[in-house]
């Protein structure tokens, strides 16, 4: 069985869209504006935003001036929160899934567990505020 640990376009677009939302100073942003800014389809972004809403990272406002906004302080949201809201799993190898039949006898499992721990540490260390500040600095430079 082939098993690739990849963050899909869903995870990438989710992170980009949240940075885009957080970087705007408006109360609400339309999904169309985000899709245009990130060069992404509105339909695809709707699926992603549905998952981000379910994870309580976004809220939607209905009406003429409606749209989406970040549900929490960007300092409280990490890249890990965003990625895991839309990705099924982030296991670097199948061994870490609950379906592995060799987990009791596997001698390499500490390597994979350490790898996963490092991936999570990096994602946890990057807040949405941090990523937005970097984005703002790049845009204004």
N, CA, C and O atoms as a GROMACS GRO file, in nm:
protein
  564
    1UNK      N    1   0.084  -0.118   0.000
    1UNK     CA    2   0.000   0.000   0.000
    1UNK      C    3   0.088   0.124   0.000
    1UNK      O    4   0.179   0.138   0.082
    2UNK      N    5   0.061   0.214  -0.093
    2UNK     CA    6   0.137   0.339  -0.101
    2UNK      C    7   0.074   0.441  -0.008
    2UNK      O    8  -0.048   0.451   0.000
    3UNK      N    9   0.156   0.515   0.060
    3UNK     CA   10   0.106   0.612   0.157
    3UNK      C   11   0.192   0.736   0.153
    3UNK      O   12   0.306   0.734   0.200
    4UNK      N   13   0.140   0.844   0.098
    4UNK     CA   14   0.215   0.969   0.091
    4UNK      C   15   0.157   1.069   0.189
    4UNK      O   16   0.036   1.092   0.190
    5UNK      N   17   0.243   1.127   0.270
    5UNK     CA   18   0.199   1.231   0.360
    5UNK      C   19   0.214   1.362   0.286
    5UNK      O   20   0.324   1.418   0.275
    6UNK      N   21   0.105   1.409   0.235
    6UNK     CA   22   0.108   1.536   0.163
    6UNK      C   23  -0.005   1.622   0.215
    6UNK      O   24  -0.115   1.574   0.243
    7UNK      N   25   0.023   1.748   0.226
    7UNK     CA   26  -0.084   1.842   0.253
    7UNK      C   27  -0.143   1.872   0.116
    7UNK      O   28  -0.072   1.916   0.025
    8UNK      N   29  -0.271   1.849   0.102
    8UNK     CA   30  -0.337   1.865  -0.028
    8UNK      C   31  -0.359   2.012  -0.060
    8UNK      O   32  -0.332   2.100   0.022
    9UNK      N   33  -0.409   2.038  -0.180
    9UNK     CA   34  -0.443   2.176  -0.217
    9UNK      C   35  -0.548   2.231  -0.123
    9UNK      O   36  -0.554   2.352  -0.099
   10UNK      N   37  -0.631   2.144  -0.068
   10UNK     CA   38  -0.732   2.188   0.028
   10UNK      C   39  -0.666   2.254   0.149
   10UNK      O   40  -0.709   2.360   0.193
   11UNK      N   41  -0.563   2.190   0.202
   11UNK     CA   42  -0.491   2.246   0.316
   11UNK      C   43  -0.418   2.374   0.281
   11UNK      O   44  -0.417   2.469   0.359
   12UNK      N   45  -0.359   2.377   0.163
   12UNK     CA   46  -0.286   2.496   0.119
   12UNK      C   47  -0.382   2.613   0.099
   12UNK      O   48  -0.356   2.724   0.147
   13UNK      N   49  -0.493   2.590   0.028
   13UNK     CA   50  -0.592   2.696   0.006
   13UNK      C   51  -0.656   2.741   0.136
   13UNK      O   52  -0.685   2.860   0.152
   14UNK      N   53  -0.680   2.649   0.228
   14UNK     CA   54  -0.739   2.686   0.358
   14UNK      C   55  -0.647   2.783   0.430
   14UNK      O   56  -0.692   2.884   0.483
   15UNK      N   57  -0.520   2.751   0.432
   15UNK     CA   58  -0.422   2.837   0.500
   15UNK      C   59  -0.411   2.972   0.429
   15UNK      O   60  -0.410   3.076   0.494
   16UNK      N   61  -0.403   2.970   0.297
   16UNK     CA   62  -0.394   3.094   0.221
   16UNK      C   63  -0.518   3.180   0.240
   16UNK      O   64  -0.508   3.302   0.257
   17UNK      N   65  -0.636   3.117   0.236
   17UNK     CA   66  -0.761   3.192   0.251
   17UNK      C   67  -0.773   3.254   0.390
   17UNK      O   68  -0.820   3.367   0.404
   18UNK      N   69  -0.731   3.182   0.492
   18UNK     CA   70  -0.737   3.235   0.628
   18UNK      C   71  -0.639   3.352   0.644
   18UNK      O   72  -0.670   3.450   0.712
   19UNK      N   73  -0.522   3.343   0.582
   19UNK     CA   74  -0.426   3.454   0.586
   19UNK      C   75  -0.485   3.575   0.513
   19UNK      O   76  -0.475   3.689   0.560
   20UNK      N   77  -0.545   3.548   0.399
   20UNK     CA   78  -0.608   3.655   0.321
   20UNK      C   79  -0.718   3.723   0.403
   20UNK      O   80  -0.725   3.846   0.408
   21UNK      N   81  -0.803   3.644   0.465
   21UNK     CA   82  -0.911   3.699   0.548
   21UNK      C   83  -0.856   3.782   0.664
   21UNK      O   84  -0.901   3.893   0.689
   22UNK      N   85  -0.759   3.726   0.733
   22UNK     CA   86  -0.702   3.794   0.850
   22UNK      C   87  -0.627   3.922   0.812
   22UNK      O   88  -0.615   4.013   0.893
   23UNK      N   89  -0.578   3.929   0.689
   23UNK     CA   90  -0.499   4.045   0.647
   23UNK      C   91  -0.587   4.162   0.603
   23UNK      O   92  -0.539   4.274   0.588
   24UNK      N   93  -0.715   4.136   0.584
   24UNK     CA   94  -0.806   4.243   0.542
   24UNK      C   95  -0.859   4.315   0.666
   24UNK      O   96  -0.880   4.253   0.770
   25UNK      N   97  -0.878   4.443   0.655
   25UNK     CA   98  -0.926   4.520   0.769
   25UNK      C   99  -1.078   4.539   0.768
   25UNK      O  100  -1.131   4.619   0.845
   26UNK      N  101  -1.145   4.468   0.681
   26UNK     CA  102  -1.291   4.481   0.672
   26UNK      C  103  -1.359   4.378   0.762
   26UNK      O  104  -1.302   4.275   0.796
   27UNK      N  105  -1.482   4.409   0.800
   27UNK     CA  106  -1.556   4.321   0.889
   27UNK      C  107  -1.586   4.187   0.822
   27UNK      O  108  -1.571   4.081   0.882
   28UNK      N  109  -1.628   4.193   0.697
   28UNK     CA  110  -1.663   4.071   0.623
   28UNK      C  111  -1.600   4.074   0.485
   28UNK      O  112  -1.584   4.179   0.423
   29UNK      N  113  -1.565   3.957   0.438
   29UNK     CA  114  -1.508   3.944   0.304
   29UNK      C  115  -1.588   3.837   0.230
   29UNK      O  116  -1.616   3.730   0.285
   30UNK      N  117  -1.623   3.866   0.106
   30UNK     CA  118  -1.700   3.768   0.029
   30UNK      C  119  -1.608   3.654  -0.017
   30UNK      O  120  -1.488   3.671  -0.034
   31UNK      N  121  -1.669   3.540  -0.035
   31UNK     CA  122  -1.595   3.423  -0.081
   31UNK      C  123  -1.539   3.450  -0.222
   31UNK      O  124  -1.431   3.401  -0.256
   32UNK      N  125  -1.610   3.527  -0.300
   32UNK     CA  126  -1.566   3.563  -0.436
   32UNK      C  127  -1.437   3.645  -0.429
   32UNK      O  128  -1.344   3.622  -0.508
   33UNK      N  129  -1.429   3.740  -0.335
   33UNK     CA  130  -1.308   3.822  -0.320
   33UNK      C  131  -1.188   3.736  -0.283
   33UNK      O  132  -1.078   3.754  -0.335
   34UNK      N  133  -1.211   3.642  -0.192
   34UNK     CA  134  -1.101   3.554  -0.149
   34UNK      C  135  -1.060   3.464  -0.265
   34UNK      O  136  -0.941   3.446  -0.291
   35UNK      N  137  -1.158   3.408  -0.336
   35UNK     CA  138  -1.129   3.320  -0.449
   35UNK      C  139  -1.050   3.394  -0.557
   35UNK      O  140  -0.954   3.341  -0.613
   36UNK      N  141  -1.090   3.517  -0.585
   36UNK     CA  142  -1.019   3.598  -0.686
   36UNK      C  143  -0.877   3.629  -0.640
   36UNK      O  144  -0.782   3.619  -0.718
   37UNK      N  145  -0.863   3.667  -0.513
   37UNK     CA  146  -0.730   3.703  -0.461
   37UNK      C  147  -0.636   3.582  -0.458
   37UNK      O  148  -0.515   3.598  -0.478
   38UNK      N  149  -0.689   3.465  -0.434
   38UNK     CA  150  -0.606   3.345  -0.422
   38UNK      C  151  -0.607   3.261  -0.550
   38UNK      O  152  -0.547   3.154  -0.553
   39UNK      N  153  -0.674   3.308  -0.655
   39UNK     CA  154  -0.681   3.236  -0.782
   39UNK      C  155  -0.733   3.094  -0.762
   39UNK      O  156  -0.669   2.996  -0.801
   40UNK      N  157  -0.849   3.086  -0.700
   40UNK     CA  158  -0.909   2.958  -0.662
   40UNK      C  159  -1.057   2.961  -0.702
   40UNK      O  160  -1.117   3.068  -0.708
   41UNK      N  161  -1.114   2.846  -0.728
   41UNK     CA  162  -1.256   2.841  -0.764
   41UNK      C  163  -1.343   2.866  -0.642
   41UNK      O  164  -1.313   2.820  -0.532
   42UNK      N  165  -1.452   2.940  -0.663
   42UNK     CA  166  -1.547   2.970  -0.555
   42UNK      C  167  -1.605   2.840  -0.499
   42UNK      O  168  -1.618   2.825  -0.378
   43UNK      N  169  -1.639   2.747  -0.586
   43UNK     CA  170  -1.696   2.618  -0.542
   43UNK      C  171  -1.601   2.543  -0.449
   43UNK      O  172  -1.642   2.490  -0.346
   44UNK      N  173  -1.475   2.540  -0.486
   44UNK     CA  174  -1.375   2.469  -0.406
   44UNK      C  175  -1.358   2.538  -0.270
   44UNK      O  176  -1.350   2.473  -0.166
   45UNK      N  177  -1.354   2.671  -0.274
   45UNK     CA  178  -1.340   2.747  -0.151
   45UNK      C  179  -1.463   2.731  -0.062
   45UNK      O  180  -1.450   2.730   0.061
   46UNK      N  181  -1.581   2.718  -0.121
   46UNK     CA  182  -1.702   2.694  -0.041
   46UNK      C  183  -1.690   2.566   0.040
   46UNK      O  184  -1.727   2.562   0.157
   47UNK      N  185  -1.638   2.460  -0.023
   47UNK     CA  186  -1.618   2.332   0.048
   47UNK      C  187  -1.521   2.350   0.165
   47UNK      O  188  -1.544   2.300   0.275
   48UNK      N  189  -1.413   2.422   0.139
   48UNK     CA  190  -1.310   2.446   0.240
   48UNK      C  191  -1.367   2.530   0.355
   48UNK      O  192  -1.345   2.500   0.472
   49UNK      N  193  -1.440   2.636   0.320
   49UNK     CA  194  -1.496   2.725   0.423
   49UNK      C  195  -1.601   2.652   0.508
   49UNK      O  196  -1.615   2.681   0.627
   50UNK      N  197  -1.671   2.560   0.449
   50UNK     CA  198  -1.768   2.480   0.525
   50UNK      C  199  -1.695   2.404   0.637
   50UNK      O  200  -1.743   2.397   0.750
   51UNK      N  201  -1.579   2.346   0.604
   51UNK     CA  202  -1.501   2.272   0.702
   51UNK      C  203  -1.438   2.366   0.806
   51UNK      O  204  -1.430   2.332   0.924
   52UNK      N  205  -1.395   2.482   0.762
   52UNK     CA  206  -1.337   2.581   0.855
   52UNK      C  207  -1.444   2.634   0.951
   52UNK      O  208  -1.415   2.662   1.067
   53UNK      N  209  -1.566   2.649   0.900
   53UNK     CA  210  -1.677   2.690   0.987
   53UNK      C  211  -1.709   2.582   1.089
   53UNK      O  212  -1.730   2.611   1.207
   54UNK      N  213  -1.712   2.458   1.044
   54UNK     CA  214  -1.740   2.346   1.133
   54UNK      C  215  -1.635   2.338   1.244
   54UNK      O  216  -1.666   2.301   1.358
   55UNK      N  217  -1.512   2.372   1.212
   55UNK     CA  218  -1.402   2.372   1.310
   55UNK      C  219  -1.402   2.500   1.394
   55UNK      O  220  -1.313   2.520   1.477
   56UNK      N  221  -1.500   2.585   1.373
   56UNK     CA  222  -1.517   2.711   1.446
   56UNK      C  223  -1.401   2.808   1.428
   56UNK      O  224  -1.363   2.881   1.519
   57UNK      N  225  -1.345   2.806   1.308
   57UNK     CA  226  -1.237   2.900   1.274
   57UNK      C  227  -1.290   3.020   1.195
   57UNK      O  228  -1.227   3.125   1.190
   58UNK      N  229  -1.406   3.001   1.132
   58UNK     CA  230  -1.470   3.106   1.052
   58UNK      C  231  -1.614   3.121   1.095
   58UNK      O  232  -1.676   3.028   1.146
   59UNK      N  233  -1.668   3.241   1.074
   59UNK     CA  234  -1.811   3.260   1.086
   59UNK      C  235  -1.859   3.327   0.958
   59UNK      O  236  -1.784   3.399   0.892
   60UNK      N  237  -1.983   3.301   0.924
   60UNK     CA  238  -2.040   3.363   0.804
   60UNK      C  239  -2.150   3.460   0.847
   60UNK      O  240  -2.225   3.434   0.941
   61UNK      N  241  -2.157   3.569   0.776
   61UNK     CA  242  -2.257   3.672   0.800
   61UNK      C  243  -2.343   3.680   0.674
   61UNK      O  244  -2.291   3.696   0.563
   62UNK      N  245  -2.472   3.668   0.692
   62UNK     CA  246  -2.563   3.674   0.578
   62UNK      C  247  -2.599   3.819   0.546
   62UNK      O  248  -2.577   3.910   0.626
   63UNK      N  249  -2.655   3.838   0.428
   63UNK     CA  250  -2.705   3.970   0.390
   63UNK      C  251  -2.620   4.039   0.286
   63UNK      O  252  -2.520   3.986   0.237
   64UNK      N  253  -2.665   4.159   0.253
   64UNK     CA  254  -2.602   4.238   0.145
   64UNK      C  255  -2.453   4.262   0.171
   64UNK      O  256  -2.371   4.250   0.079
   65UNK      N  257  -2.418   4.294   0.292
   65UNK     CA  258  -2.278   4.319   0.326
   65UNK      C  259  -2.215   4.198   0.395
   65UNK      O  260  -2.116   4.211   0.467
   66UNK      N  261  -2.273   4.082   0.372
   66UNK     CA  262  -2.228   3.960   0.438
   66UNK      C  263  -2.099   3.907   0.379
   66UNK      O  264  -2.041   3.963   0.286
   67UNK      N  265  -2.059   3.797   0.435
   67UNK     CA  266  -1.936   3.732   0.391
   67UNK      C  267  -1.880   3.648   0.504
   67UNK      O  268  -1.955   3.595   0.586
   68UNK      N  269  -1.751   3.639   0.509
   68UNK     CA  270  -1.684   3.557   0.611
   68UNK      C  271  -1.589   3.642   0.693
   68UNK      O  272  -1.536   3.743   0.646
   69UNK      N  273  -1.569   3.598   0.816
   69UNK     CA  274  -1.468   3.659   0.901
   69UNK      C  275  -1.409   3.554   0.993
   69UNK      O  276  -1.470   3.450   1.018
   70UNK      N  277  -1.291   3.582   1.042
   70UNK     CA  278  -1.222   3.493   1.134
   70UNK      C  279  -1.302   3.487   1.264
   70UNK      O  280  -1.347   3.590   1.314
   71UNK      N  281  -1.319   3.368   1.318
   71UNK     CA  282  -1.402   3.349   1.437
   71UNK      C  283  -1.331   3.379   1.568
   71UNK      O  284  -1.396   3.399   1.670
   72UNK      N  285  -1.198   3.382   1.566
   72UNK     CA  286  -1.120   3.402   1.688
   72UNK      C  287  -1.008   3.501   1.662
   72UNK      O  288  -0.985   3.542   1.548
   73UNK      N  289  -0.940   3.538   1.766
   73UNK     CA  290  -0.821   3.621   1.754
   73UNK      C  291  -0.717   3.543   1.672
   73UNK      O  292  -0.688   3.427   1.705
   74UNK      N  293  -0.660   3.603   1.568
   74UNK     CA  294  -0.560   3.533   1.486
   74UNK      C  295  -0.439   3.481   1.566
   74UNK      O  296  -0.369   3.391   1.521
   75UNK      N  297  -0.417   3.537   1.684
   75UNK     CA  298  -0.309   3.491   1.771
   75UNK      C  299  -0.342   3.354   1.830
   75UNK      O  300  -0.252   3.280   1.872
   76UNK      N  301  -0.472   3.319   1.834
   76UNK     CA  302  -0.518   3.193   1.894
   76UNK      C  303  -0.535   3.079   1.792
   76UNK      O  304  -0.561   2.965   1.831
   77UNK      N  305  -0.520   3.110   1.665
   77UNK     CA  306  -0.537   3.010   1.559
   77UNK      C  307  -0.400   2.975   1.504
   77UNK      O  308  -0.322   3.063   1.468
   78UNK      N  309  -0.370   2.846   1.498
   78UNK     CA  310  -0.242   2.803   1.444
   78UNK      C  311  -0.260   2.741   1.305
   78UNK      O  312  -0.371   2.705   1.265
   79UNK      N  313  -0.149   2.729   1.234
   79UNK     CA  314  -0.151   2.661   1.104
   79UNK      C  315  -0.203   2.518   1.124
   79UNK      O  316  -0.273   2.466   1.037
   80UNK      N  317  -0.168   2.455   1.235
   80UNK     CA  318  -0.215   2.319   1.264
   80UNK      C  319  -0.368   2.315   1.272
   80UNK      O  320  -0.430   2.224   1.217
   81UNK      N  321  -0.428   2.413   1.340
   81UNK     CA  322  -0.574   2.418   1.351
   81UNK      C  323  -0.638   2.424   1.212
   81UNK      O  324  -0.734   2.353   1.183
   82UNK      N  325  -0.583   2.508   1.128
   82UNK     CA  326  -0.639   2.528   0.994
   82UNK      C  327  -0.621   2.404   0.907
   82UNK      O  328  -0.716   2.357   0.844
   83UNK      N  329  -0.500   2.350   0.904
   83UNK     CA  330  -0.472   2.233   0.821
   83UNK      C  331  -0.556   2.113   0.865
   83UNK      O  332  -0.616   2.045   0.782
   84UNK      N  333  -0.560   2.087   0.997
   84UNK     CA  334  -0.634   1.971   1.045
   84UNK      C  335  -0.786   1.987   1.030
   84UNK      O  336  -0.859   1.888   1.033
   85UNK      N  337  -0.833   2.111   1.013
   85UNK     CA  338  -0.975   2.133   0.990
   85UNK      C  339  -1.019   2.079   0.854
   85UNK      O  340  -1.135   2.043   0.834
   86UNK      N  341  -0.924   2.075   0.759
   86UNK     CA  342  -0.960   2.034   0.622
   86UNK      C  343  -0.892   1.907   0.574
   86UNK      O  344  -0.936   1.846   0.477
   87UNK      N  345  -0.785   1.867   0.639
   87UNK     CA  346  -0.714   1.745   0.599
   87UNK      C  347  -0.760   1.628   0.683
   87UNK      O  348  -0.787   1.643   0.802
   88UNK      N  349  -0.769   1.513   0.623
   88UNK     CA  350  -0.812   1.393   0.694
   88UNK      C  351  -0.711   1.353   0.800
   88UNK      O  352  -0.747   1.323   0.914
   89UNK      N  353  -0.584   1.354   0.763
   89UNK     CA  354  -0.479   1.318   0.857
   89UNK      C  355  -0.346   1.374   0.810
   89UNK      O  356  -0.329   1.409   0.694
   90UNK      N  357  -0.252   1.380   0.903
   90UNK     CA  358  -0.118   1.427   0.870
   90UNK      C  359  -0.014   1.327   0.918
   90UNK      O  360   0.092   1.366   0.967
   91UNK      N  361  -0.044   1.199   0.904
   91UNK     CA  362   0.051   1.096   0.944
   91UNK      C  363   0.157   1.082   0.835
   91UNK      O  364   0.123   1.064   0.718
   92UNK      N  365   0.287   1.091   0.872
   92UNK     CA  366   0.391   1.080   0.770
   92UNK      C  367   0.401   0.941   0.707
   92UNK      O  368   0.450   0.927   0.595
   93UNK      N  369   0.356   0.839   0.779
   93UNK     CA  370   0.357   0.702   0.726
   93UNK      C  371   0.232   0.630   0.775
   93UNK      O  372   0.170   0.670   0.873
   94UNK      N  373   0.196   0.524   0.706
   94UNK     CA  374   0.076   0.448   0.741
   94UNK      C  375   0.088   0.386   0.880
   94UNK      O  376  -0.014   0.359   0.944
   95UNK      N  377   0.210   0.365   0.927
   95UNK     CA  378   0.233   0.304   1.058
   95UNK      C  379   0.163   0.378   1.172
   95UNK      O  380   0.129   0.317   1.273
   96UNK      N  381   0.141   0.507   1.155
   96UNK     CA  382   0.081   0.584   1.263
   96UNK      C  383  -0.070   0.582   1.260
   96UNK      O  384  -0.136   0.630   1.352
   97UNK      N  385  -0.126   0.525   1.153
   97UNK     CA  386  -0.271   0.513   1.146
   97UNK      C  387  -0.314   0.398   1.237
   97UNK      O  388  -0.233   0.312   1.272
   98UNK      N  389  -0.438   0.400   1.273
   98UNK     CA  390  -0.488   0.296   1.364
   98UNK      C  391  -0.514   0.164   1.294
   98UNK      O  392  -0.561   0.068   1.356
   99UNK      N  393  -0.483   0.158   1.166
   99UNK     CA  394  -0.507   0.035   1.091
   99UNK      C  395  -0.382  -0.050   1.074
   99UNK      O  396  -0.388  -0.158   1.016
  100UNK      N  397  -0.269  -0.002   1.124
  100UNK     CA  398  -0.145  -0.076   1.106
  100UNK      C  399  -0.146  -0.203   1.192
  100UNK      O  400  -0.171  -0.198   1.312
  101UNK      N  401  -0.119  -0.314   1.128
  101UNK     CA  402  -0.120  -0.443   1.199
  101UNK      C  403   0.012  -0.474   1.267
  101UNK      O  404   0.020  -0.568   1.346
  102UNK      N  405   0.116  -0.397   1.238
  102UNK     CA  406   0.249  -0.424   1.294
  102UNK      C  407   0.286  -0.330   1.410
  102UNK      O  408   0.399  -0.336   1.458
  103UNK      N  409   0.194  -0.246   1.454
  103UNK     CA  410   0.231  -0.142   1.550
  103UNK      C  411   0.290  -0.198   1.680
  103UNK      O  412   0.374  -0.132   1.742
  104UNK      N  413   0.252  -0.315   1.722
  104UNK     CA  414   0.306  -0.373   1.844
  104UNK      C  415   0.447  -0.426   1.830
  104UNK      O  416   0.520  -0.438   1.929
  105UNK      N  417   0.488  -0.457   1.706
  105UNK     CA  418   0.620  -0.516   1.684
  105UNK      C  419   0.712  -0.428   1.599
  105UNK      O  420   0.826  -0.465   1.573
  106UNK      N  421   0.663  -0.314   1.557
  106UNK     CA  422   0.740  -0.226   1.469
  106UNK      C  423   0.854  -0.159   1.544
  106UNK      O  424   0.833  -0.097   1.648
  107UNK      N  425   0.974  -0.172   1.491
  107UNK     CA  426   1.092  -0.111   1.553
  107UNK      C  427   1.117   0.030   1.502
  107UNK      O  428   1.196   0.104   1.560
  108UNK      N  429   1.051   0.067   1.394
  108UNK     CA  430   1.075   0.199   1.335
  108UNK      C  431   0.973   0.303   1.381
  108UNK      O  432   0.987   0.422   1.351
  109UNK      N  433   0.873   0.261   1.453
  109UNK     CA  434   0.765   0.352   1.493
  109UNK      C  435   0.815   0.477   1.566
  109UNK      O  436   0.761   0.585   1.544
  110UNK      N  437   0.917   0.467   1.654
  110UNK     CA  438   0.965   0.590   1.719
  110UNK      C  439   1.016   0.696   1.621
  110UNK      O  440   1.006   0.815   1.648
  111UNK      N  441   1.071   0.652   1.509
  111UNK     CA  442   1.117   0.746   1.406
  111UNK      C  443   0.998   0.823   1.350
  111UNK      O  444   1.001   0.946   1.340
  112UNK      N  445   0.894   0.750   1.313
  112UNK     CA  446   0.776   0.812   1.251
  112UNK      C  447   0.701   0.898   1.351
  112UNK      O  448   0.649   1.004   1.315
  113UNK      N  449   0.695   0.854   1.475
  113UNK     CA  450   0.628   0.934   1.577
  113UNK      C  451   0.705   1.064   1.601
  113UNK      O  452   0.644   1.170   1.620
  114UNK      N  453   0.836   1.057   1.600
  114UNK     CA  454   0.919   1.176   1.616
  114UNK      C  455   0.901   1.272   1.500
  114UNK      O  456   0.897   1.394   1.519
  115UNK      N  457   0.891   1.216   1.379
  115UNK     CA  458   0.870   1.298   1.260
  115UNK      C  459   0.736   1.371   1.269
  115UNK      O  460   0.727   1.491   1.244
  116UNK      N  461   0.632   1.298   1.306
  116UNK     CA  462   0.500   1.359   1.318
  116UNK      C  463   0.500   1.469   1.427
  116UNK      O  464   0.438   1.574   1.410
  117UNK      N  465   0.568   1.442   1.535
  117UNK     CA  466   0.578   1.539   1.644
  117UNK      C  467   0.642   1.670   1.593
  117UNK      O  468   0.596   1.779   1.628
  118UNK      N  469   0.746   1.658   1.512
  118UNK     CA  470   0.814   1.777   1.459
  118UNK      C  471   0.724   1.853   1.361
  118UNK      O  472   0.721   1.976   1.361
  119UNK      N  473   0.651   1.780   1.279
  119UNK     CA  474   0.557   1.844   1.185
  119UNK      C  475   0.454   1.924   1.265
  119UNK      O  476   0.428   2.040   1.234
  120UNK      N  477   0.397   1.862   1.368
  120UNK     CA  478   0.298   1.930   1.451
  120UNK      C  479   0.357   2.050   1.524
  120UNK      O  480   0.291   2.153   1.538
  121UNK      N  481   0.482   2.038   1.570
  121UNK     CA  482   0.546   2.151   1.640
  121UNK      C  483   0.559   2.272   1.547
  121UNK      O  484   0.532   2.385   1.588
  122UNK      N  485   0.600   2.248   1.425
  122UNK     CA  486   0.613   2.358   1.328
  122UNK      C  487   0.477   2.421   1.302
  122UNK      O  488   0.464   2.544   1.306
  123UNK      N  489   0.377   2.339   1.275
  123UNK     CA  490   0.243   2.391   1.246
  123UNK      C  491   0.183   2.463   1.366
  123UNK      O  492   0.112   2.562   1.350
  124UNK      N  493   0.210   2.415   1.487
  124UNK     CA  494   0.159   2.479   1.608
  124UNK      C  495   0.231   2.610   1.637
  124UNK      O  496   0.174   2.700   1.698
  125UNK      N  497   0.355   2.623   1.594
  125UNK     CA  498   0.434   2.742   1.625
  125UNK      C  499   0.400   2.861   1.534
  125UNK      O  500   0.442   2.974   1.562
  126UNK      N  501   0.326   2.838   1.429
  126UNK     CA  502   0.292   2.946   1.335
  126UNK      C  503   0.146   2.986   1.353
  126UNK      O  504   0.055   2.916   1.309
  127UNK      N  505   0.126   3.101   1.419
  127UNK     CA  506  -0.011   3.149   1.438
  127UNK      C  507  -0.058   3.221   1.312
  127UNK      O  508   0.023   3.261   1.227
  128UNK      N  509  -0.187   3.238   1.302
  128UNK     CA  510  -0.244   3.312   1.190
  128UNK      C  511  -0.195   3.458   1.194
  128UNK      O  512  -0.172   3.517   1.089
  129UNK      N  513  -0.181   3.513   1.312
  129UNK     CA  514  -0.129   3.650   1.324
  129UNK      C  515   0.014   3.657   1.269
  129UNK      O  516   0.046   3.748   1.193
  130UNK      N  517   0.097   3.563   1.307
  130UNK     CA  518   0.236   3.558   1.259
  130UNK      C  519   0.238   3.550   1.106
  130UNK      O  520   0.310   3.626   1.041
  131UNK      N  521   0.160   3.461   1.049
  131UNK     CA  522   0.157   3.443   0.903
  131UNK      C  523   0.101   3.566   0.833
  131UNK      O  524   0.147   3.602   0.724
  132UNK      N  525   0.003   3.631   0.895
  132UNK     CA  526  -0.055   3.753   0.838
  132UNK      C  527   0.046   3.867   0.841
  132UNK      O  528   0.056   3.944   0.746
  133UNK      N  529   0.120   3.878   0.951
  133UNK     CA  530   0.222   3.983   0.961
  133UNK      C  531   0.329   3.966   0.854
  133UNK      O  532   0.374   4.063   0.794
  134UNK      N  533   0.371   3.842   0.832
  134UNK     CA  534   0.470   3.814   0.726
  134UNK      C  535   0.413   3.855   0.590
  134UNK      O  536   0.481   3.919   0.510
  135UNK      N  537   0.288   3.817   0.565
  135UNK     CA  538   0.221   3.848   0.438
  135UNK      C  539   0.214   4.000   0.418
  135UNK      O  540   0.244   4.051   0.310
  136UNK      N  541   0.174   4.071   0.522
  136UNK     CA  542   0.163   4.218   0.514
  136UNK      C  543   0.299   4.280   0.483
  136UNK      O  544   0.308   4.372   0.403
  137UNK      N  545   0.404   4.229   0.547
  137UNK     CA  546   0.538   4.283   0.524
  137UNK      C  547   0.585   4.258   0.381
  137UNK      O  548   0.652   4.342   0.322
  138UNK      N  549   0.549   4.141   0.326
  138UNK     CA  550   0.588   4.110   0.187
  138UNK      C  551   0.514   4.200   0.089
  138UNK      O  552   0.572   4.248  -0.008
  139UNK      N  553   0.385   4.222   0.115
  139UNK     CA  554   0.303   4.302   0.025
  139UNK      C  555   0.347   4.448   0.027
  139UNK      O  556   0.349   4.513  -0.077
  140UNK      N  557   0.381   4.500   0.145
  140UNK     CA  558   0.421   4.640   0.155
  140UNK      C  559   0.565   4.666   0.115
  140UNK      O  560   0.605   4.781   0.097
  141UNK      N  561   0.644   4.561   0.102
  141UNK     CA  562   0.787   4.577   0.068
  141UNK      C  563   0.807   4.610  -0.078
  141UNK      O  564   0.920   4.626  -0.123
   0.00000   0.00000   0.00000
